[in-house]
């Protein structure tokens, strides 16, 4: 039968983990898993017998492909004893093929990818690509890199991991604890990319945001009392809860003051606020982000948003985790606070800071700064200036709902 909703996200990490344990190489595991998945699609397209378990079928096929290739690589003499065994020993899938050890397969792969033998920047690229499934362009955009630089980091990370460890090994609990902050950041990066680019996913397979939530659920199961883990899930839950209101019926993005809050997912909203409450006892990056998301989510209207408190929290977040995106977000919240208080005269300093970030920041932060400047001009009556900004932004927006939003404001300066 065709691969059902959610089955691929569950099968892929199980296949990669099993192959990595078998081959000793995360790089080869990813390569042969992709080949096996392609063969599964061709098998069904050509009318083959139904596949009952994609994870088992693809793992067996990938193992056979790897063994065939290994036989041709005579330089790998250390594999000779293995290759002498009957092939049936390798193709049958049993409980040892998918060692669970009480740890979700995606988390196991994330902890492997976040090895301290790899530079912090390269760890992030490896984890986002191999486990989170982001493309090189998506990773480059998220990290503010050139695509060639992101691809080079991925290559270096795989090489460094192979040289440092020799073979695939899931780290022990104490080592996983040390790697946890990077793992959390990777899942957050996965959701950030989804939140920026997939406002209205066409189907479950394209819903990277929901996939990030699934991994966050697994993290909470493994670390239920960690405030950063709970903060991460709060941010993802609250972001997904508000997603139904981000586009109109035509698929055009909406400004924050245009959103119909009755469309928000109430159950997911309440679950996210529960997580944010647990996270509030911590003072890390994601505990603060959860508090900010909680304020946005609990406000009954745009006008009723507690902008002074949000500005304060962004200041704390910028101190804890300084980044161009947080700097822009703090300035945006400051502008909203000033506009709500009708203090337009004080906006000039905020606009000057945003203009500086517009030309001296990574692409994602530069676009956010441009959007913020356009919004300020729009809301303060400078519609012609705003319309020109929106026209320029429409040229560089990759997310179609945001491009349509920019075009709508570019042609209706009312």
Buried (B, 14 or more C-beta within 10 A) or exposed (E): EEBEEBBBBBBBBBBBBBBBBBBBBBBBBBBBBBBBBEBBEEBBEEEEEEBEEBBBBBBBBBBBBBBEEBEEEEEEEEBEEEEEEEEEEBEEBEEEBBEEEEBBBBBBBBBBBBBEEBEEBBBBBBBBBBBBBBEBEBBBBBBBBEBEBBBBBBEBBBEBBBEEBEEBEBBEEEBBEEBBBBBBBBBBBBBBBBBBBBBBBEEBBEBBBBBBBBBBBBBBEBBEEBBBBBBBBBBBBBBBBBBBBBBBEEEBBBBBEEBEBEEBBEEBBEBBBBBBBBBBEBEBBBBBBBBBBBBBBBBEEBEEBBBBBBBBBBBBBBEBBEBBBBBBBBBBBBBBBBBBEEEBEEBEEBBEBBEEBBEEBBEBBBBBBBBBBBBBBBBBEBBEBBBBBBBEBBEEBEBBBBBBBBBBBBEEBE
